């Protein structure tokens, strides 16, 4: 059971770093990111800063980002 929890934690960290790469690349290219979340399902925590809503969700099985292109 402990190994399963450790595996979930490790995959969660890997997914968070992966999604952070998408987020930073979008910001660097001038794309507005409406939401950046780690996990899927109902929100456990969320905070809005600027145009972006950051959230942590219940199931640590992925991540998402909602982007809109901004004309420069």
C-alpha positions as CSV (number, residue, x, y, z in Angstrom):
1,X,0.0,0.0,0.0
2,X,2.8,2.4,0.8
3,X,4.4,1.8,-2.6
4,X,1.1,2.8,-4.3
5,X,1.0,6.0,-2.4
6,X,4.6,6.8,-3.2
7,X,4.0,6.1,-6.9
8,X,1.0,8.4,-6.9
9,X,3.1,11.1,-5.2
10,X,5.9,10.7,-7.7
11,X,3.6,10.8,-10.7
12,X,1.9,13.8,-9.3
13,X,5.2,15.7,-9.0
14,X,6.1,14.7,-12.6
15,X,2.8,15.8,-13.9
16,X,3.0,19.1,-12.1
17,X,6.5,19.8,-13.5
18,X,5.3,18.8,-17.0
19,X,2.2,21.1,-16.8
20,X,4.4,23.9,-15.4
21,X,6.5,23.7,-18.6
22,X,3.4,24.2,-20.7
23,X,2.3,27.1,-18.5
24,X,5.7,28.9,-18.7
25,X,6.0,28.4,-22.4
26,X,2.6,29.8,-23.0
27,X,3.4,32.9,-20.8
28,X,6.7,33.4,-22.6
29,X,4.9,33.4,-26.0
30,X,2.3,35.9,-24.9
31,X,-0.6,33.5,-24.5
32,X,-3.0,34.3,-21.7
33,X,-3.6,31.3,-19.4
34,X,-7.1,31.5,-17.9
35,X,-6.6,28.4,-15.6
36,X,-3.7,26.3,-14.4
37,X,-4.6,23.3,-12.4
38,X,-2.9,20.2,-11.0
39,X,-5.1,17.2,-10.7
40,X,-8.6,16.4,-12.0
41,X,-12.0,16.6,-10.3
42,X,-13.4,19.0,-7.7
43,X,-11.3,21.9,-6.6
44,X,-9.6,21.6,-3.2
45,X,-7.9,25.0,-3.4
46,X,-8.0,27.8,-5.8
47,X,-6.6,31.3,-6.1
48,X,-6.8,33.9,-8.8
49,X,-3.8,36.1,-9.6
50,X,-4.0,38.4,-12.5
51,X,-5.8,36.7,-15.4
52,X,-5.0,33.2,-14.2
53,X,-6.8,31.0,-11.7
54,X,-4.5,28.5,-10.0
55,X,-6.1,25.4,-8.6
56,X,-5.3,22.1,-6.9
57,X,-7.9,19.3,-7.5
58,X,-8.8,16.1,-5.7
59,X,-7.5,13.4,-8.0
60,X,-3.7,13.6,-8.7
61,X,-4.0,12.0,-12.1
62,X,-3.2,14.9,-14.5
63,X,-3.3,18.6,-14.9
64,X,-4.8,21.1,-17.3
65,X,-4.4,24.6,-18.5
66,X,-6.9,26.8,-20.4
67,X,-5.2,29.1,-22.8
68,X,-6.3,31.9,-25.1
69,X,-4.1,33.5,-27.7
70,X,-3.6,37.3,-27.3
71,X,-3.0,39.5,-30.2
72,X,0.3,41.3,-29.8
